[in-house]
Structures are given as C-alpha cells and as structure tokens.
Amino acid sequence: MHQISEPNILYFGTPVVLISTVNEDGSYNLAPISSAFWLGWRCIIGIATTSKTAQNLQRTGQCVLNLPSVNEVEAVNRLALKTGVNPVPAAKQNRGYYYEPDKFGVSGFTPVPSRKVLAPRAMECPVQLEAHVAGIHPIGEDNELQRGRIITLELKIVQVYLEDSIIMNGDPNRVDPNKWRPLIMSFQQFYGLGPQVHSSALASIPEHQYKSPDMDVARNMRRVKEEVMQ
C-alpha cells in the first residue's frame, strides 16, 4: 500500500561530491554537494546561486569534482554548515551556516595541483575529475519564489584520476565496482554501498562502446600551466 506524501526533500540517495574551485584572491574553496549525475564525460550538478562554488564556477569556468569514499566521511562532515560567502546569505544563516575561508584546512583534505584546471584536487579522494563549465541552466524559473535561486551546471570532464585501490585488475581505464565504495547522501544522512545484489544484463555491453567524444578532446588538451604561461 502507498500513501500520498509531501516530503520536504527528495534526496533518495546520490553520491557526495566535493567541488574545489578558485576564489577571487587565488585561495581555494571546497564544498560538498549531492545533486550530481553523469552522462558520458559530462556531469550535471545542481547548486544554489548564492553559494561560493556557484560564483566561482561562473567566474572561472573550472573546477575539480572530488569523489570521496566512505573512508573520508569524517573529513566531509567537517565541511558541513560552512560557507565561503561573506557575509553569509540569510537563508544559510537560518540553517546555522557560518563563514569559513579555509575549507581545505578545516576539513583536513590536502590540495594538490591539477593538470588542466587551476582548481586543486583533494588528494585523499579516490576519484578526482577536472572539469570545465560547458553550460549553465536556470531551475525553477516558472515559480517567482524560486526564480534565480538555483542553477544546474553542465561540466565537461577534461582529466580523470583514479586511485590504484579501485582499479579493476590493473586496467587503469576501468573502475572495479567491488572495490569502489562511494559516500552516499540519503535524506541528509551518510551511507555507503552494500554488496552486489544481482548480476546486470547491461554489464554484457563492453565499456568501450560507451566512449564519449569528449575523451579525445580532453586527451589533446595541454596542461593548464602551459596555457597560463602564454
């Protein structure tokens, strides 16, 4: 039997992503989100326009998507209720947020240089995806109370880093789902994945058949340091 329901949030379970960006003064911001999904080498994220991450993304057009595993949950949790925006937006103040300029420092994550973007990677995260902004789309424009408050960003992946511990049988181009244990957010709580529950018919399709044209573009890009020097 089902009941008609009106949940205030519909976060049924999505991976936690730590987005690193560059602030106006050259310092770094690091923010957790859980509104994200992937299609090929593109990632779609949803984010409030008042966030420092959204501001930095629209200004610089670059970021790194760092995917923590369940092992990094305590460090991720230390980023909660903190924002890089000063003064803190009213909506966040009401939820208990406060200004924190050193997100890497308070969380314990270590910033390391990227190859194709200026934003740093979070060293401890098993998956790190350098990305460029490919499109920005408003959300909720049909409702005047939401208009201008939320956007989705289409991010094009330009470089992928995988920790050795999650590689499948020594193949650097494949993630072993039995080793990769992403941190999941479900209705504001942290969870991890359990064991495989059933074999998948989709797994009979070779992964190379999903190759994205973006991969060739990313492969031919120069390092960001070379671009900056010109």
C-alpha positions in Angstrom: 0.0 0.0 0.0 1.2 3.5 -0.8 0.4 6.8 0.9 0.2 10.2 -0.6 3.2 12.1 0.8 4.7 15.6 0.8 8.4 15.2 1.7 10.3 18.5 2.1 13.3 16.9 0.4 13.6 14.2 -2.3 17.2 13.1 -1.7 16.7 9.4 -2.3 20.4 8.6 -2.5 23.2 10.2 -4.6 27.0 10.3 -4.3 28.7 13.1 -2.3 30.9 15.3 -4.5 33.4 17.8 -3.2 33.8 20.6 -5.6 37.1 22.6 -5.5 37.2 26.0 -7.1 39.4 29.1 -7.1 38.3 32.3 -5.2 38.9 35.8 -6.4 42.0 36.2 -4.3 43.5 32.9 -5.6 42.7 30.9 -2.5 40.7 27.7 -2.7 37.1 26.8 -1.9 35.9 23.2 -1.2 32.2 22.4 -0.9 30.2 19.2 -0.6 27.1 18.7 -2.8 25.0 15.7 -3.5 22.9 16.9 -6.5 25.0 15.3 -9.3 24.8 12.8 -12.1 27.0 11.7 -15.0 26.3 11.1 -18.7 29.4 10.1 -20.6 32.2 12.5 -19.7 29.7 15.2 -18.7 28.5 15.8 -15.2 25.3 17.8 -14.2 25.2 19.4 -10.9 22.5 21.5 -9.1 23.5 24.3 -6.8 22.3 27.5 -5.2 23.3 30.6 -6.9 24.3 32.2 -3.6 27.0 29.6 -2.9 30.7 30.5 -3.3 31.0 27.4 -5.5 28.4 28.7 -8.0 30.0 32.1 -8.0 33.5 30.7 -8.7 32.3 28.4 -11.4 30.5 31.1 -13.3 33.6 33.4 -13.0 36.4 30.9 -13.7 34.6 28.2 -15.7 36.7 25.5 -14.0 36.6 23.1 -11.1 37.5 19.6 -9.8 34.9 17.1 -8.8 36.4 15.1 -6.0 34.5 11.9 -5.1 35.1 10.7 -1.5 34.7 7.1 -0.4 33.2 6.0 2.9 36.6 6.3 4.4 36.6 10.1 4.1 33.2 10.6 5.7 34.6 12.4 8.8 36.5 14.9 6.7 33.5 15.5 4.6 31.3 16.1 7.6 33.7 18.7 8.9 32.7 20.8 5.8 29.0 20.9 6.9 27.4 24.2 7.8 30.3 26.2 6.4 30.3 28.6 3.5 32.9 30.6 1.6 30.5 33.5 1.2 30.9 36.5 3.5 28.5 37.8 4.6 26.6 34.6 5.0 23.4 34.6 2.9 20.3 34.9 5.1 18.9 31.5 4.1 22.1 29.8 5.2 22.3 31.8 8.4 18.8 30.5 9.3 20.2 27.0 8.9 23.2 27.5 11.1 25.9 28.1 8.5 28.9 30.3 9.2 31.7 31.8 7.1 34.9 29.7 6.8 37.6 30.8 4.3 39.9 27.8 4.7 37.8 24.8 3.7 40.7 22.6 3.0 42.3 23.4 6.3 39.2 22.7 8.5 38.3 19.5 6.7 41.8 18.0 6.6 41.8 17.4 2.8 45.1 18.2 1.1 45.1 20.4 -2.0 47.3 19.1 -4.8 47.9 20.7 -8.3 45.7 19.8 -11.3 46.9 19.4 -14.9 44.2 21.1 -16.9 42.4 23.4 -14.5 43.6 25.9 -11.9 41.5 24.5 -9.1 43.3 21.9 -6.9 42.4 18.3 -6.4 41.6 16.8 -3.0 44.4 14.3 -2.6 42.6 11.9 -0.2 39.6 11.4 -2.6 39.9 8.2 -4.7 38.3 9.8 -7.7 39.2 13.3 -9.0 37.7 14.8 -12.1 39.0 18.0 -13.6 36.2 19.8 -15.4 35.3 22.9 -17.5 31.8 24.5 -17.4 30.0 23.8 -20.7 26.6 25.2 -19.9 24.6 27.0 -17.2 20.8 26.5 -16.9 18.3 28.1 -14.5 16.0 25.9 -12.4 12.5 26.9 -11.1 12.1 29.8 -13.5 8.4 29.1 -13.6 8.0 30.0 -9.9 8.7 33.5 -8.8 9.8 32.3 -5.3 12.5 30.1 -6.8 13.5 32.2 -9.8 17.2 33.0 -9.9 17.9 30.9 -6.8 19.0 27.6 -8.3 21.0 26.6 -11.4 22.3 23.5 -13.0 25.8 23.4 -14.5 26.9 21.1 -17.3 30.5 20.2 -16.6 32.8 18.7 -19.2 35.4 16.3 -17.8 38.9 17.0 -19.1 41.1 14.8 -16.9 40.3 11.8 -14.7 42.4 10.4 -11.8 41.7 7.1 -10.2 43.3 5.7 -7.0 45.1 2.4 -7.6 43.0 0.7 -4.9 39.8 1.0 -7.1 41.3 -0.1 -10.4 40.0 -3.3 -12.0 42.6 -6.0 -12.5 45.4 -3.5 -13.2 43.4 -1.8 -16.0 43.8 2.0 -15.5 40.7 2.7 -17.6 38.2 0.7 -15.5 36.8 1.1 -12.0 36.1 -2.1 -10.1 32.7 -1.6 -8.5 33.5 -4.3 -5.9 36.4 -2.0 -4.7 34.8 1.4 -5.1 32.7 2.4 -2.1 31.4 5.9 -2.7 30.0 8.0 0.1 26.2 8.4 -0.4 23.9 11.0 0.9 20.3 9.9 1.5 17.8 12.3 3.2 20.7 14.2 4.9 22.4 11.1 6.2 25.6 9.4 5.1 25.6 5.8 3.8 27.8 3.5 1.8 27.1 0.9 -0.8 26.5 -2.7 0.1 27.5 -5.8 -1.8 26.2 -6.5 -5.3 22.6 -7.8 -5.1 22.2 -9.2 -8.7 24.1 -9.5 -11.9 23.3 -6.9 -14.6 22.3 -7.5 -18.2 23.8 -4.1 -19.1 27.2 -5.5 -17.9 27.3 -7.6 -21.1 27.9 -4.4 -23.1 31.7 -3.7 -23.3 32.5 -0.4 -21.7 34.4 0.9 -24.7 31.1 1.1 -26.5 30.1 4.0 -24.2 33.2 6.0 -25.2 32.4 9.8 -25.3 33.8 12.1 -28.0 34.8 14.4 -25.1 37.6 11.9 -24.2 39.5 12.7 -27.4 39.1 16.4 -26.8 40.4 16.0 -23.2 43.3 13.9 -24.3 44.5 16.6 -26.7 44.3 19.4 -24.2 47.5 20.9 -22.9 48.4 21.3 -19.2 46.9 24.4 -17.6 50.4 25.6 -16.7 51.4 25.7 -20.4 48.2 27.7 -21.2 48.8 30.2 -18.4 52.4 30.9 -19.5 51.3 32.0 -22.9 
